[in-house]
């Protein structure tokens, strides 16, 4: 388990706190000055801050990072839109309070949401837990993903949130461009994936709300129960293929345990630890969503590893440029290489 690590605001993410307090006093109901503001350590994309006002009320602010950004990245506006739309649905989200697109307040666009006091698990092996507790956590993660994919995106007002067709092709194109824009070193496996994926997209089209970064570390659990209190980090959300989310969620089964940046499940005795096998996890998702099975699974896994390799390359490039959201970002160059190679090995099995 990890409780959120709070640090003093990093130098590259400092902003005019007085201007923010003045803005919140006008626009955030009940907000009382002065406030204390600290930064969450751990995310790799949009800098995130805890605000505690003079009355002890706690809020979370997420903003775009400073500096030159890749196109279509860091879209806090979309995060806000997704959470507002999902309020009251079976997919739990924090209460989004306000969106500010006026860059003069903090230097970039930001939004504010309620703070939720709960547990975030950074390591999928869930060290220190009993097997029954691990089983319940994994089952809750599975049930929450199925619940998200069951939400009627038209009914909640997300018709314009993305294009409901050709999701995989558009994602391959987008992340190929993002990778090329952030490229620092040669990664032959990425070149192979960028050529292979467009030629092997499975037939058929399914559309749900796709979180885009659905993993254990992006879920806030109840402080004592194995229940998901909120799905966090909606930056990559769009309308898309549900199996993209499911495969991304299952990448841990193909990653070695003990890697700090991206811990996986390979090499541990899943049954003894109470963690479902990949097949058991997929069966549970199919049962909850009425699927008879999952064809083309290795394609979706290869696609997911390609995406994460591109994302990690972007984090690494931002670290080299000096504006990454986390101090550990420079290690992500190696992660980009490793995940691309795993993706290509899965593609060859497809």
C-alpha positions as CSV (number, residue, x, y, z in Angstrom):
1,X,0.0,0.0,0.0
2,X,1.1,3.5,-0.5
3,X,-0.4,6.5,1.1
4,X,0.1,9.6,-1.0
5,X,3.6,11.1,-0.7
6,X,3.5,14.8,-0.4
7,X,6.5,17.1,-1.0
8,X,7.2,20.8,-1.3
9,X,6.2,22.1,-4.7
10,X,9.0,21.3,-7.2
11,X,10.8,24.3,-8.5
12,X,9.7,23.7,-12.1
13,X,6.0,23.5,-11.0
14,X,5.9,26.6,-8.8
15,X,3.1,29.1,-9.5
16,X,1.6,32.3,-7.9
17,X,-0.2,30.9,-4.9
18,X,-1.8,34.2,-4.1
19,X,-3.4,34.3,-7.6
20,X,-4.7,30.8,-7.1
21,X,-6.2,31.6,-3.7
22,X,-7.9,34.7,-5.1
23,X,-9.4,32.7,-7.9
24,X,-10.6,29.9,-5.6
25,X,-12.1,32.4,-3.2
26,X,-14.3,33.6,-6.1
27,X,-15.1,30.3,-7.7
28,X,-14.9,27.4,-5.2
29,X,-17.8,27.4,-2.9
30,X,-16.8,27.4,0.8
31,X,-13.1,27.9,0.1
32,X,-11.3,29.8,2.9
33,X,-7.9,31.5,2.7
34,X,-5.1,31.1,3.5
35,X,-4.4,27.7,2.2
36,X,-1.4,25.3,2.3
37,X,-0.4,23.7,-0.9
38,X,1.8,20.6,-1.4
39,X,2.6,18.5,-4.4
40,X,1.9,14.8,-4.7
41,X,5.0,12.8,-5.7
42,X,4.4,9.8,-8.0
43,X,2.5,10.8,-11.1
44,X,4.4,11.1,-14.4
45,X,2.2,13.5,-16.3
46,X,0.0,16.2,-14.9
47,X,1.4,17.8,-11.7
48,X,-1.1,17.2,-8.9
49,X,-1.4,19.2,-5.6
50,X,-3.2,18.9,-2.3
51,X,-4.8,22.1,-1.2
52,X,-5.9,22.5,2.5
53,X,-7.8,25.6,3.2
54,X,-8.0,27.6,6.4
55,X,-11.1,25.7,7.5
56,X,-9.3,22.3,7.0
57,X,-11.2,21.4,3.8
58,X,-9.1,19.4,1.4
59,X,-9.1,19.6,-2.4
60,X,-6.9,18.2,-5.2
61,X,-5.7,20.4,-8.1
62,X,-4.4,18.9,-11.3
63,X,-2.8,21.1,-14.0
64,X,-1.0,20.9,-17.2
65,X,2.8,20.9,-16.8
66,X,4.8,24.0,-17.9
67,X,6.8,24.2,-21.1
68,X,6.3,22.9,-24.6
69,X,3.9,20.0,-24.6
70,X,3.2,17.3,-27.2
71,X,0.0,17.8,-29.1
72,X,-3.1,16.2,-27.6
73,X,-1.2,15.5,-24.3
74,X,-2.0,16.6,-20.8
75,X,-5.6,17.4,-21.5
76,X,-6.9,18.2,-18.0
77,X,-10.1,19.6,-19.7
78,X,-10.9,16.0,-20.8
79,X,-10.2,14.6,-17.4
80,X,-12.7,17.1,-15.9
81,X,-15.3,16.4,-18.6
82,X,-15.1,12.6,-18.0
83,X,-15.4,12.9,-14.2
84,X,-18.4,15.3,-14.5
85,X,-20.1,12.9,-16.9
86,X,-19.5,9.8,-14.7
87,X,-20.8,11.3,-11.5
88,X,-23.6,9.2,-10.2
89,X,-22.9,6.2,-12.5
90,X,-21.6,2.7,-11.4
91,X,-18.1,3.9,-12.2
92,X,-16.8,5.8,-9.1
93,X,-15.1,9.1,-9.6
94,X,-14.0,12.0,-7.4
95,X,-16.4,15.0,-7.4
96,X,-15.0,17.5,-9.9
97,X,-15.5,21.0,-8.7
98,X,-14.3,23.5,-11.3
99,X,-12.2,23.9,-14.4
100,X,-10.0,26.9,-15.1
101,X,-8.7,27.4,-18.6
102,X,-7.3,30.8,-17.8
103,X,-3.6,30.3,-17.9
104,X,-2.9,33.6,-16.1
105,X,-3.9,32.0,-12.8
106,X,-1.3,29.2,-12.4
107,X,0.5,29.4,-15.8
108,X,-1.5,26.5,-17.3
109,X,-5.1,25.2,-17.3
110,X,-6.2,23.3,-14.2
111,X,-9.2,21.7,-12.4
112,X,-10.1,21.1,-8.8
113,X,-11.8,18.0,-7.3
114,X,-12.6,16.8,-3.9
115,X,-9.9,15.0,-1.9
116,X,-10.8,11.3,-1.2
117,X,-9.1,9.7,1.8
118,X,-8.3,6.2,0.9
119,X,-5.6,3.7,-0.2
120,X,-3.6,3.6,-3.4
121,X,-1.6,0.4,-4.1
122,X,1.5,1.1,-6.1
123,X,2.7,-2.6,-6.3
124,X,0.4,-5.1,-7.9
125,X,1.8,-7.9,-5.7
126,X,0.1,-6.2,-2.7
127,X,2.9,-6.9,-0.2
128,X,1.9,-7.4,3.4
129,X,-1.6,-8.6,2.6
130,X,-3.3,-11.9,3.2
131,X,-4.2,-14.0,0.2
132,X,-7.9,-13.4,0.7
133,X,-7.4,-9.6,0.8
134,X,-5.4,-9.7,-2.4
135,X,-8.1,-11.7,-4.1
136,X,-10.8,-9.2,-3.0
137,X,-8.7,-6.2,-4.3
138,X,-8.2,-7.8,-7.7
139,X,-11.9,-8.8,-7.9
140,X,-12.9,-5.2,-7.1
141,X,-10.6,-3.8,-9.7
142,X,-12.1,-6.2,-12.3
143,X,-15.7,-5.4,-11.3
144,X,-15.0,-1.7,-11.5
145,X,-13.6,-2.0,-15.0
146,X,-16.6,-4.0,-16.1
147,X,-18.9,-1.3,-14.5
148,X,-17.1,1.5,-16.4
149,X,-17.5,-0.3,-19.7
150,X,-21.2,-0.8,-18.9
151,X,-21.9,2.9,-18.7
152,X,-23.9,4.2,-21.6
153,X,-21.7,7.0,-23.0
154,X,-24.5,8.6,-24.9
155,X,-26.8,8.7,-21.9
156,X,-24.1,10.5,-19.8
157,X,-23.5,13.1,-22.5
158,X,-20.1,11.9,-23.9
159,X,-21.1,11.7,-27.5
160,X,-18.5,14.2,-28.5
161,X,-15.8,12.7,-26.2
162,X,-14.2,10.7,-29.0
163,X,-14.9,9.1,-32.3
164,X,-16.8,5.8,-31.8
165,X,-15.1,4.1,-34.7
166,X,-11.5,3.0,-35.6
167,X,-10.2,3.5,-32.1
168,X,-7.2,1.1,-32.4
169,X,-6.1,2.6,-35.8
170,X,-6.3,6.1,-34.4
171,X,-4.5,5.2,-31.2
172,X,-1.7,3.5,-33.1
173,X,-1.3,6.6,-35.3
174,X,-1.4,8.9,-32.3
175,X,1.1,7.1,-30.1
176,X,3.4,6.5,-33.1
177,X,3.5,10.3,-33.6
178,X,3.9,10.9,-29.9
179,X,6.8,8.4,-29.8
180,X,8.5,10.0,-32.8
181,X,8.1,13.5,-31.4
182,X,9.7,12.3,-28.1
183,X,12.3,10.0,-29.5
184,X,15.8,10.1,-28.0
185,X,17.4,6.8,-28.8
186,X,16.8,4.0,-31.3
187,X,14.3,1.3,-30.1
188,X,14.1,-1.2,-32.9
189,X,11.1,-3.0,-31.3
190,X,9.1,0.2,-31.4
191,X,9.8,0.6,-35.1
192,X,8.6,-3.0,-35.7
193,X,5.5,-2.5,-33.6
194,X,4.6,0.7,-35.5
195,X,4.8,-1.2,-38.7
196,X,3.1,-4.4,-37.5
197,X,0.1,-3.1,-35.5
198,X,-1.7,-1.2,-38.3
199,X,-1.6,-4.3,-40.5
200,X,-3.1,-6.6,-37.8
201,X,-6.0,-4.7,-36.3
202,X,-8.8,-7.2,-35.5
203,X,-12.1,-6.9,-37.4
204,X,-15.1,-5.5,-35.7
205,X,-15.8,-2.4,-33.7
206,X,-16.8,-2.0,-30.0
207,X,-17.2,1.3,-28.3
208,X,-17.3,2.0,-24.5
209,X,-15.8,4.7,-22.4
210,X,-12.1,3.8,-22.3
211,X,-10.1,5.0,-19.4
212,X,-6.8,4.6,-21.2
213,X,-4.6,4.1,-18.1
214,X,-6.6,1.5,-16.1
215,X,-4.3,-0.1,-13.6
216,X,-4.2,-0.8,-9.9
217,X,-2.1,2.3,-9.1
218,X,-4.8,4.6,-10.6
219,X,-7.5,3.3,-8.3
220,X,-8.3,4.8,-4.9
221,X,-9.6,2.1,-2.5
222,X,-11.8,2.5,0.6
223,X,-9.6,3.1,3.7
224,X,-10.4,-0.4,5.1
225,X,-12.6,-2.3,2.7
226,X,-11.7,-3.9,-0.7
227,X,-13.9,-1.4,-2.5
228,X,-12.9,1.0,-5.2
229,X,-13.7,4.5,-4.0
230,X,-12.6,6.3,-7.2
231,X,-11.0,5.8,-10.5
232,X,-8.2,8.4,-10.9
233,X,-6.2,9.9,-13.7
234,X,-8.6,10.4,-16.6
235,X,-6.2,12.2,-18.9
236,X,-6.1,9.4,-21.5
237,X,-9.8,8.7,-21.5
238,X,-11.8,8.6,-24.7
239,X,-14.4,6.5,-26.5
240,X,-12.7,3.3,-27.4
241,X,-12.4,-0.4,-27.5
242,X,-13.0,-2.0,-24.1
243,X,-10.4,-4.7,-24.7
244,X,-7.7,-2.0,-24.9
245,X,-8.4,-1.1,-21.3
246,X,-8.6,-4.8,-20.3
247,X,-5.3,-5.6,-21.9
248,X,-3.6,-2.6,-20.4
249,X,-4.9,-3.7,-17.0
250,X,-3.4,-7.1,-17.6
251,X,0.1,-6.0,-18.6
252,X,1.2,-6.8,-15.1
253,X,0.9,-10.5,-15.9
254,X,3.7,-10.0,-18.5
255,X,6.0,-7.9,-16.5
256,X,8.5,-9.1,-13.9
257,X,7.8,-8.5,-10.2
258,X,10.1,-6.2,-8.3
259,X,10.7,-3.5,-11.0
260,X,10.1,-0.3,-9.2
261,X,8.9,1.9,-12.1
262,X,6.4,-0.7,-13.4
263,X,6.0,-3.7,-11.0
264,X,4.5,-6.8,-12.5
265,X,3.4,-10.3,-11.4
266,X,5.8,-12.6,-13.3
267,X,7.9,-14.8,-11.1
268,X,5.5,-15.0,-8.1
269,X,3.2,-17.9,-7.1
270,X,-0.1,-16.3,-7.9
271,X,-2.3,-19.0,-6.4
272,X,-0.4,-19.0,-3.1
273,X,-0.6,-15.2,-3.0
274,X,-4.4,-15.1,-3.6
275,X,-4.0,-13.3,-7.0
276,X,-6.1,-14.6,-9.9
277,X,-4.3,-15.9,-13.0
278,X,-4.6,-13.9,-16.1
279,X,-7.1,-16.5,-17.5
280,X,-9.2,-16.3,-14.3
281,X,-9.1,-12.5,-14.4
282,X,-10.3,-12.5,-18.0
283,X,-13.0,-15.1,-17.2
284,X,-14.3,-12.8,-14.4
285,X,-14.5,-9.8,-16.8
286,X,-16.2,-11.9,-19.5
287,X,-18.8,-13.1,-16.9
288,X,-19.5,-9.5,-15.8
289,X,-19.8,-8.1,-19.3
290,X,-21.6,-11.0,-21.0
291,X,-18.7,-11.9,-23.3
292,X,-18.2,-15.5,-24.5
293,X,-14.5,-15.1,-24.9
294,X,-11.7,-12.8,-26.0
295,X,-10.2,-13.4,-29.4
296,X,-7.0,-11.6,-30.6
297,X,-5.8,-11.3,-27.0
298,X,-2.1,-11.1,-27.9
299,X,-2.8,-8.3,-30.3
300,X,-4.5,-6.2,-27.6
301,X,-1.6,-6.9,-25.2
302,X,1.0,-5.9,-27.9
303,X,-1.0,-2.8,-28.5
304,X,-1.0,-2.0,-24.8
305,X,2.7,-2.4,-24.4
306,X,3.3,-0.2,-27.5
307,X,1.1,2.5,-25.9
308,X,3.0,2.3,-22.6
309,X,6.3,2.4,-24.3
310,X,5.3,5.6,-26.1
311,X,4.0,7.1,-22.9
312,X,7.2,6.2,-21.0
313,X,9.3,7.7,-23.9
314,X,7.4,10.9,-23.4
315,X,8.0,10.9,-19.7
316,X,11.7,10.4,-20.4
317,X,11.8,13.2,-22.9
318,X,10.2,15.6,-20.5
319,X,12.7,14.5,-17.8
320,X,15.6,15.4,-20.2
321,X,13.8,18.8,-20.9
322,X,13.5,19.4,-17.2
323,X,9.7,19.6,-16.7
324,X,8.6,16.1,-15.8
325,X,6.1,15.7,-12.9
326,X,8.2,13.3,-10.9
327,X,11.9,13.1,-9.8
328,X,12.2,9.4,-11.0
329,X,11.2,10.2,-14.6
330,X,14.7,9.8,-16.0
331,X,14.6,6.0,-15.4
332,X,11.7,5.8,-17.9
333,X,14.0,5.6,-20.9
334,X,14.9,2.0,-19.9
335,X,11.2,1.2,-19.3
336,X,10.3,2.4,-22.8
337,X,12.8,0.1,-24.3
338,X,11.8,-2.9,-22.1
339,X,8.0,-2.5,-22.7
340,X,8.5,-2.1,-26.5
341,X,10.5,-5.4,-26.5
342,X,7.7,-7.2,-24.6
343,X,5.1,-5.8,-27.0
344,X,7.0,-7.0,-30.0
345,X,7.4,-10.5,-28.5
346,X,3.7,-10.7,-27.9
347,X,3.0,-9.5,-31.4
348,X,5.0,-12.3,-32.8
349,X,2.8,-14.8,-30.8
350,X,-0.4,-13.2,-32.1
